[in-house]
Amino acid sequence: MSSKTYNALICETSEIIGEATQADEAVFEAGAAEKSSFYPLLSELRVRYTVLIRRLDQVYDQIVQPQKRLIVKRLLEACLGRLLEVKHDLVELNLSDYTYDDDEALKRLAVTPMEAEPCVPQYFVREREEEVLERRQFVTDVLRKLGHEPVKPQPLVLTEQQAVVIIQSHERARQGRLRGQFMKEIRLLKEKGRDQKGEMSASAATAIQRVWRGFIARRTTKKRKQQEQLLIGMEMPPYIESKEIQRAEEVKQSRRQLQKERENQYQEALVKIEDQLRAKYGSKINERIGDELRRWISEYYERTGRLPDFPSEDAGGSRTMFSRQGTGVDSQLSKSSPISSKDSKRSKDSKEKKSNKSEENKNKDKEDAEDPYTFKCTTSVFLKEIINTNEEYEDIWKYRDDEDDHHENHDSEMIEREKIAKIELEIRNSVDEMMRAELELLQAAFDKDRAHKGKKSKKPQKKVRRGGKKNKKKKEKDLTPDRTTESLFEELVSNGIIRPYPIVSIDDFIGEKNFVGCEWRKEGREPSPSLGDIRQLVKEYCILPLGSEYVRTNAPVVRSVLITGPPGSGKRMLINAICSETGAMLFDLTPANIVGKYPGKTGLIMLIHLVMKVSRLLQPAVIWMDDAEKPFVKKIPKTDKTDPKRLKKDLVKIIKGIYPEDRVLFVGTSRTPWDAEQKLLFQCYSKVVQIPRADYGSIALMWRSILHRAGALSQRLDVSCLARVSDSYTIGTLLAALDGVLTTKRRLQLRIRALTAQEVAVQLSTKEPVYAETESAAEAWWLKTPMERRRLKMLQKLQELEQENEEKAAAMK
């Protein structure tokens, strides 16, 4: 597509942003209201921002103009942050991590459930592509130095007897072909010796024509039927990329290359134009600001007879003096006036009233939070940014005529305006510093003259700086101050703490969403999530916050996530997908992986220090622990020599040491979380994601997708029957069974002999299913999770209130 198409798309998106922000502001104007009225509003907002993210990601990936891309990125990140805020509001509203879209909202916005799932922005990895590749190559090089070569397919080793059998079979086949060719030649010689008829009989010609025409008619009918089924979606097209798709991808790649060229030109122009403006206007701006300040100081001295207190750089410097337009003089004069005492009393009274109001509001909010019927949204950090950025886009770009600029070059005039403001600010700061020094000298001379005349000079009162507490993180002692990041990186790689991972897309975690979840909740039933809901939850809690620094810093923080599920359910795949989609480094703190490494108490302290330090230096990072229940198991089996309780006391410290500005996520995976002490387990993990047993829809979708890629999907294969047979097996087990069936020999035979459900069923019979005991244990454990306990407690409270209301109504009668 052309630049004109993407410009039109961003214009349409700007209008949709306006509609979304209006709906968003309406939600905040509602204040505290009934939960039943909030759910459709928040669900519609979630869908709106999901659609916006998908559109903005498409535009940002392909638009070329560098200054326009900056504003699109700001919109995209702000929408990402707002989506996560709405998500957390929905979680608090329903007291469940799983959110199901309102069907009416989907109909109103003409969005399918799959389109309502947020996409992962492509710039998460694409803008750091070189950095990610360098890190992966560094890990590979270090492992190669240590002798850990990548796994290569082993050559087939044959015994002497097996080799003899293969040679014999090939030799017999060769002799058979030669004999067949020899007999064919003899037969042809015999036929040549027979008497040939002059003309072919009419009956023979008719028979041949009849057979041939029948064959042509059947083939044509079969093709028409196949095309009709493809048209109505009853049959999937062959898994081959068309030339049009390949061409579109080539165009996208060429536009991305053009983006890099325009970005380099833009960065060069920034430096060049700034140097030119500084050389041309720097001295003039310096003189102008200096003259203005000296004039203002002299006028102030003439009016008051004293020198002014010059604002500090943190307070805004001379800009605040001119923006207030002389209010600083009034404030200085009012210090000794009698009115100031009255004003101070009034201010005290107003402060007391404000504090009383704030306390009342806090108590009201607390009551609303405890009220099971009402709900109030949390304040948004991103909504104002979305509105302001969208207005900025409309003012600068929306109605701008770019038809003459076919090359999508940067706008030099815009750069000049920005750089002039930057240069003026820098010069003003330097002039302010000079003026402070001059004022100090003048004040010292003034004080000296007054002291000489016998008058004591009043020492200027130090202004107490007002402001909130700075959110400074606790300064940790650096145990490795003299070591480079590269040496620490290499040490962790050589010890197996940082490890490579395969590139996996989160969309490869195949599964359908629960399409009746909203209706079930309206009926008072809690729906069970599907694999598609798990995929969406991992995106919202792990990938989207970790991929953007701005979103991570300002959005609700999720420091740690526990992913549970039976073997083969896809826990490790989700870990690889989180790292792949964000370009993160993977730190492995699994008990079996750190056994024998960094021994002793000092070694453990060093291990934790290295992991936390390097994970911050190489952000984004994922700290992973498999068998997450083992550090909290009451009794360790004697056969377990991994010392799993080694990190028990330090896990909470590690997780609490992850600050909002750190793009670091701690993820644990577990097969049997019910074996752990639940209180300690939930102290570490703020969010829990339980992978359920795959339902019929997810299994059928998986079979269709995988068999289609393998070229094994045919009309003879009953996918519905195969999905029913596959019930109670995990997706990993099903894929392993398919690999056992589709050997190289069987793949070559697919064109002649189609795959059947019986072949897969036979292979599945050798695999272990998920037993009912395991499922019941998982369900019982899920009821003990903090979020589920809150939900059940709220339901119990609602039942009690309803019972009280019924009793009151009965008493009134």
N, C-alpha and C positions, 0 to 999 in steps of 0.2 A: 504494500500500500504506500501511497505518496504522503508527503508532509501535509498536503491539504486535507487528507482524510484524518490524520491524527489531530490537526488543529481543529477540525470540526468536532471530533470526538471529545476533546478537552473542553470545548465550548458547551456541548451538551452536558458534560459531567459537571461543569460549573453551575448550571441551572439545577441539576439534581442535588448538588451540595447545598444550594440555597433552600430547597424543599426539605432536605434532611435536617438542617440546622433549625429551621422553623419548627419542625416536629419535635426536635430535641429541646428547644426552649419551652415549648408547650408542656413537656413532661416536667421540667423544673418549676414552671409556674403552678402546676397542680399541687406542689408541696406534698404533704403527707395525705395519702388517700388509701382507699381500699385496695388490697392486694389483687383482687380479681380484675380491677380496672387497670392496674399497672402492667399486668403481664402482656396483654396485646400491644400496648404502646412500646414497651421495651423490646418485645420480639420484633416489631416492625422496624424499630431503630437498628437493631442488630442486622437485619436483612438489608436495610438501606446502606449501612456502612460497609457491609460485605460486598455489595454490588459496586460501591464507589471504589473500594480497594482494588477490585478486579479491573475496573476501567482505568484507574490511575496507574496501575502497574503496567498495563498494556501501553499507555501513552508514554510513561517514563522510560520504558524499555526501547522505544522506537523513535521518539522525538529527538531532533538533532540540535536545535538552537540551545546553546549552553545556558543562557540566562533564564530561558523559559523552563528548562529542565530543573533548575534550582527551586523554582517556585512550585513546580509539580511534585518534586520530592518532599518539600515541606508539607504540602497538602496530603500526600500519601502517608507520611509518618504520623501526622496529626490524626488522620482517619484510623490508622492502625491503633493508636493509643486510645482513641474514643471507643473503638470496637471492644477493646479489652476492658475498659471501664464499664461499658454496658453489660459485657459478659459477667463481670464480678457482681454487678447489681442484680442480674438475673439469678445468679447463684445464691445471693442472700435472700432474694425474694422467694425462691422455691426451696431453699435449703438443700440443694442438690447440685453437684458439679455438672450434671448433664442437662443441657437446655435443648428443648424441642420447639421448633419454629411454629408459630401460630398459623394455621391453615388459611384463615381469612386474610392475614397479612401477605402471605405468599400469593394468593389469588389477586389481591388488590394491586400488588406490585408486579404481577406477571413474571414471577421468578420460580424456577423449579427447586425442589429440595437440594439437589446437587449443586446448583448455582448459589444457593444460600450458604454453602460451606466456604469459609475464607480460603483464599489462595495464598501461597507463600511468595512474597515479592521476589522477582528474579535478581534484583540488585543486591540482595543479601550476600550472594557469593560472587556475582559477576563483577562488581566494583572492586572486589578483593581477590580476583582470580589469580593474579601473579603471586600475591602473598601466600595464598592457600597452596598453590602448586609448589612454591619454594619450600614451605614447611613440610609438605608431604614428601618431597624429594630429600629433604634433610633427614627425615625419619628413616627413609629407605636407605640412604647412604650410611647412616650410623649402624643400622642393622646389618648391612652388607659388610662393614668393617668387623663387626663382631662375629661374622660367619653365619648370620641368619639370612640366607638367601631366600628369595620368594619361592614358594612351593611350585615346582615344575612337574608336569605329568611324568610319572615313572615309565620307562620303557618296559614292554612286556617281556618277561623272562620265561623262556620255554625249556622244558626238560628235553632230553635227547629223543625220547619216545614220542612226545608231542610234535617235535619238529619233523620226525620221520613220517608221522601220520599226515601232516600238512603237505609235505613234499609228495608223498604217494598219491594223495587225493588230487593234487594239481597235475601230476604226471598222467594219471588215469584220465582226467578231464581232457588234457591235451591230446592223448591218443584217441579218445572218443570223438573229439572234434575232427581230427584228421580222417578217421574212418568214416564219419558222417559225410565229410566233403567228398571222399573217394566214392562212396556209394551214390551220392547225388550225381556225380559226373557220369557214372555207369548208366544210371537211369535216364539221364538226358540223351546219352548216345543211343540207347535203345529206342527212345521216343522219336528220335530223328530218323531212324530207319523205317518207321511205320509209314503207310500210305497217308498222305495229307488230303483232306477233303477240300474241294475248291471253294465252297461257300458254307457259311455258318447257318445253321437252321434257324428259322424264325422263332421257334419255341424257346431255344436256348437264350436268344437275345431278350425275349420278353421276360424270362425268369430273372435274368441279371438286372434288367431295368426295374422290375417289381421290388426286388430286394434293396437295390440302391435307393430308390425313391422312398421306400419305407424307412430306411435308416436316416435319410435327410430330414424327413418329416418329424421323426421322433427326436432327433437332435435339436431341431428348431423349436419344437414344443417345450423341450426340457430347458432350453436357454430362456425362452419367454417366461416360463414359470419361475426360474431362478431370478430373473430381472424383476419380476413382480414381487417376489418375496424380499428381495433386497430393497425395493422401493418402500414397502410397507413395514420394513424392519423385522420381518420374520426370519431373515437369514443374515448373517454377518458377512461383510465383504472380505475378500482374501487379505491376509496380513501383509500387504505390500504397499509401500508409500507410492502414491501417484507422482507423476512428473510435476503436476501443479503444486503439490505439497512441498516437494523438493525445491522447486523454484521459489516458492514463498519463503522457505527457510533460508535460501541463499540471499534473497533480498533483505531479510532481517539481519543476517550476518554482515552484509555490506553497509547497512545503515548503522550498525553498532561500530563498525570500523570508522565510519564517517564521524560518529559521535566522538571517538577518541581524538581524531584530528582536530575537530572544532573545539574540543575541550583544551587541547594543548595550545591552540591559537589563542583561546580566551585567557588562559593563564599567562601566556607571554604578553598579551595586551594589557593585563592588569598591572604587571611590573613596569612595562614601557610607558603607559599613560601616567602612572603615578610619578615616575621620575620626571617626565616632561612637565607635569603640573607643579610639582614641587620646585623645579628649577624656575618656572615662569612666575608662579604666584606666591611662593613660600615667603620671600622677604616682604612682600606687600601685606600679606595676611599678618605677619609678625608685627609690622609697624602699626597696622590698624588696631589689632587687639591691644597692643601696648599703650597706644594713645587713648583708647577707650577706657582702659583700666586706670591710667594715671589721671584722666579727667574726672572719672567717678570718685577716686580717692580724694582728690583736691576739693571737689564739691562737698563730699561727706565731711571733710575736715572743716570747711568753712561753716557748715551748718551746725556741727556738733562740738567742734573744738577738740576732737580726739580722732585717733586713727582707727579705722574699722578692723574688725576681726575677719580675716580673710578665710573663707570656707576651705576645708581640706579637700584633697582630691577625691576621697571616698564620698564626701558630701556633694560633689558636683563642681567644686571650684567656682570660677567666675561665672560660669553659665547660670548657676542658681541665683546670683546677685542680679543679673540682667533679666532673668525670667520672672523674678519677683517684682521688678520695677520699683525698687526703693522701699520695699517692705522691710528690708533689713534695717533701715534707719529707724523706722517706727518701733521696731522690736527692741533696738538698743535704747531708745528714749523711754520706752514704757517700763524699763526695769525699775526706775526710781519713782515713778508716778503713783499717786494714791489709787488711781483707777485699776492699776494692775493687781492690787490686793483683792478688790471686788471681783475682778475677772478671774483671779486664781480661785476664789471661793466658788464662783459659778462653774469654773472648770472642774473643781473638785466634786461639786454636786452632780454635774453632768457625768463625770467619770463614775461616781457611785451609782447613778441611775443606769448607766451603760453596763456596769458590772452586774447590777441586779438583774437587768434584762438578759444579759448573757447567761447568768446562772439559771434564770427561768427558762431560757431557750434550751439550755443543756438538759435541765430536768425534763422539759417537754420532749426533747429528742430521745431522752432515755425511756420515757414512758411510751413513745411511739415505737421505739425499738423492741420494747417488751410486749407491746400490743400485738397479738397474733393476727389481727384483722387489717391493720394499716401498715403502710410501707412508705419510706421516703428515700429518694435517690441520693447518692453521694455527690458532692460537688465535683465538677469536671475541670480538669487541668487543660484538656485539649480542645474543648468546644470553642473557647475564645480565639485560640490559635487558628482553628479551621475557618471561623468567620472572617478574621482579619486577613488571613492569607488569600481567601477567596475574593474578598473585596480588592485586595492588592492586584490579584490577577485580572479582575474585571476592569480596574482603572488603567492598567498598563497594557495588557495583552489582548483582552477579549475583542475589542473593537478596532484593533490595530490592523492596518492593511499591509500584509506581508507578501503580497503577490509579486512585487518587484524583486524581493530577496529570495531567489530560488536556491541559493547556496546555503541558506540558514546560518549566516555569519553572526558574530556577536554585535551588539549595539554599542558603539564607542561613546555615544553621548550619555548613555546610562552609566557606563563605567566612569566617565568624567564627573558626573554628579555625585556618585558614591565616593570617589576618591577625593574630591574637593572637601566633602564633609569629613572624611577621615583625616586629611591633612590639616584641616582647620582645628579638629579636636586635638591632634597631637601637638600642633603649635601652641594652642591655647593652654594645654597642660604644661608645656615648657615655659611659656610666659607666666603662667600662674606661679610656678616654682620660683621664677626670678622675682616676681612681685612679692612673694612671701619673704624672700631674703631681704629685699629692699625695705619692706615694712618693718621687719625685725631690726634692721639698722636704724631706721627713722625712730622707732619706738625706744630703742636704747639711747639714742641721742636726746630724744624728748625727755626721757626719764632722768638723764644726766643733768639736763638744764633745770628741771624742777628740783632735783636734789640739791643743786648748787644754790637755788633760791630759798632753800629751807623747807620745801614742801615734800612730803612723802608721797611717793607714787603708789597708786593702788595697783596691786598685782592683778592682772586679768584672771578672772575666775576660769578655771578649767571646765570646759563644757563636758558634761557627762554624756557619753555617746549612748543614744537610745537605739534599741533594736532588739530583735529577737535573738535567742540563743543560736549561735552558729552550730550547725549540724556537722560538727567535725567528728570524723571517725577516730577511734582510739589508735594512737600511734603505737605500732608494734615494733619490737626490737628486730632489727635486721641481722640475722645470723650469718649472712653471706654478703657483706657489703663490698668486698673486693673482687667479687666474681662477676663475669659478664653473663648476659642472658643466654648467649649461645652455649657457654660451658654448662650452665644449669640445665638447659634444654637437653644437651647431649647426655648428661648424667642420668636424667629421668628416662630418656629413651633407652639407654644401655641397661638400665635396671628394670625395664619392662613396665614402668609406671605410665609413661606416655606410649601409646601403641597405635599402629595404623588401623584403619577401618575401611571396609568397602563402601563405594559411593552408592547410596540407596536413596531413592525419592520417597517422600512420605506418601505419595499417591500410589506407590507400589504395594502399600498395605491395603489390600483389596477388601472391600466389605460394604454392604448396603447400610443405609441409615434406618432408624426406627421411624416409620412414617405415621404411626398411630400414637406416638408419645403424647402429643398435645391433647388428643381426644381422651386418652386414658386419664390424664391429670385433671381434665374437666370433670370426669366421672369419679374422681377421688382415688384412683388407683395409681400406684407408682410404676411406671413402665421400666422394663429392663433394657439397657442400652445394647445397640448392635455394634459391629466392628467399625462401621462408618462413623458412629458417634465417638468411638475411642480415637479414631484418626483425627477428628475435628478437635477433640479435647487436648490431644498432644500438640496440635498446632497452636491452640490458644494459650496453653500454659507453658509450653517449652520453646517452640520455634519462633513465634512472632515476637515475644519480648526479648529473646536472646539475639535476634538478628539486627536490631536497631538500637544504637546507644541512646538516642533521644527518647524512644519509647520505653526502654528499660529503666531509665532514670526517673521518668514521670508517671509511668503506669503503675497500677497495683503490683506489688512485688511478690513473686513466687520464687522462693529460694531453693526449695527441695520438692521432689516429686517421687512417690513410690509407685512403681508399675508392677502389678502382680498378675499371675496367670499360670496355667499348667504348662508343662514342657511342650514346645512347638507352637505356642500361641502367638509368637512374634515379638517377645520382649526385646531380644537382642536386635532385631530388625528396627524397632522403634528407636533404640539408642543410636544405631548407625544412621538412621534417617535424620534425627535431630542434629547430629554432627555434620552430615552431608548438606543439609538445607541451610545451615548457618555458617559453614566453613569453620567449625569449632575444632579445638584440640581435645582429644579424649584422654582423660587421666583415669587409670584403672586402679581402684583401691579395694578390689575384691580380696577377702582374706586369703584365698588360695594363691593370689598373685603376689602379695607382699610378704609371704612367709619366708623367713630367712634373710630378708632385706632390711637394712637399717635396724640392726638388733639393739635391744636395750632401751632404757628410758630416753637417753640422749639421742639415740638413733631415731626413735619415734617422733621426738620433738623436731628433729631435723627433717624428717619425711613430711610432716604436716607443714612445716615452714616452707619447704621447697615447693610442695604442691600448691599452697595458697599464693606464694610469690609468683611462681611461673604462670599459674592460671590467670593472674591479673595482668602479667606482662604480655601474655599471648591470647588476650581476649578476642573473640568469645571462647569459652572453655566449658566442657562438660566433665564433671567428676562423677565417675560411675562406680557403683558397688553392686556386684552380683551376690546372690545369697544374702540379701540385706537383712534377713531375720536372724542370721547366725550370731552377730555380736550381742543380741538380746535374748538368746536362748537360755533358759534356766539351767539346763544340764547338758553339757557338751558330751557327745559320744566319745568313748575311749579311742575309737578308730580314727577320729578326726584329729589330725596333727597340724592343722593350719593355724591354731591359736586365734579363733575368730573374735574373741573378746578383747583383743589387743587395742582396737580402736573404740571400744564401747564408751569410754569417758570423754573422748575427744571429738566424737561425731557432732554433738550439739555445738561444741566450740567452733568446729569447722563451718557448720551451716550458719551460725550466728555471725561469723566473720565475713560472710558474703553481704556486702552493702548494696543499696539500690543502684549505685552507679557502676557496680561491678557486673559485667556481662558473664557471670559464672553461674552455673546451675548444677546442683547436686541431685543425681538421679540414682535411685536404688531399684533393683529388680529382685523379685522373690517368687518362688514356686509355692512355698508353704508359709505364708506370713503368720498364720495362727500359732506357729510354734514359738513365737517370740513373746516377751513381756510387752503387752499392748501399750501400757502407759509410756514406757521408754521409746517404743517404736514410733508412736505418734508425736512424741516430743521432737523427734528429728525431722519427720516428713510432714509438711504443711498440707500437701495435696496427695490424694490416693487415686490411682487409676487402675481399676480391675478389668482385665480383658475377659469378657464372658465367653461362654461356649458359642461357637459360630452357629447362627441360625440358618434356616433353609435359604433365605434370600442371599445371604453373604456367600454361602457355599456354592449356590447355583451361579452367582456372578463370577466367583473365582474360577469355577470349572470352565465357564464360557471364555473368560479372558485368557487363561493359561493354555487351554486346548486350541484356541484361535491362534495364539502366537506360535504354537508348535505345529500348526497346520493339521491338527488331528480332529478338528471339529467337522462333523458331517451329519447328514440327515439320519443316518442309521444309528447314530449315538444318541440315546435318550438321556439328555442332561438332567431332566427332572428326576428320573429314576436314580441316576448316579448321585444326585444331591441328597436324595432320601437315604440311600445306602450309606452315604458318608456322614450321616448324623452321628454325634458323640465323638467325632475325631477332630483334632485341631487342624488348622490350615497347614502347619508345618508337616504334620503326619501325612496329610493328603498329598502334598507336593513330593514328599519322599516316596510315597507309593507310586505316583505318576512317573517319577524318575526310574523306578524299578521296572515299570512296564515299557516306557518309551526308550528302549535301547537303540543303539545306532542301526542295528539290523531291522528292528520293528519300524523305525522312522522311514526307512527306505521302502518298506512294504505298504505304507499308508495309502499310496495311490492305487494299489491293487486291492488291498484288504483293509477296510476301514476299522478304526478302533471301536471296540464295544464296551459297554458298561461292565460286562462280566469279567473282562480282563482286569479292570481296575479293582473290582470287588474281590477277586481272588488274591490280588496283591495286598489289599487292605486287611484281609483276614489274618495276615501275619503281623500286623501292627497292633500296638496297645491303644485302646480308646481311653477317653476320660471317664473314669468310673463314677457311679452315682455317689459313692462315699466322699470322693474328692469335691464334687459339686456341692454337696450338702455342707461340708466343712467350710468351703469358700463362702457360701451364702450366710452361714452362721457368723463367720468372721466379719463379713461386710456390715452386718447389723451393729457391730461394735466400733466401727470407724467414727471419728468425731462428728463429721457432717451428718451421717445417718442417725446418730444418737440425737443430734439437735433436731433433726426433722421429726423423729418419732416423739420426742418430748413436746414439740410444738403441736403435733397431731393430738397427743393426749390432752394438752391444755385446751385445745379447741373443743374436744369432746366434752371435757368437764364444763366449759362455758356454755355449750349448747344444752347440756343436761340441766345446768342452773337456770337457764332461760326458760326451758320447758317447765321446770318446777314452779318458777315465778308466774308463768302464764297460767298454769293449772291453779295456783293459789288465788290469782286474780278472779278466776271464774267462780 
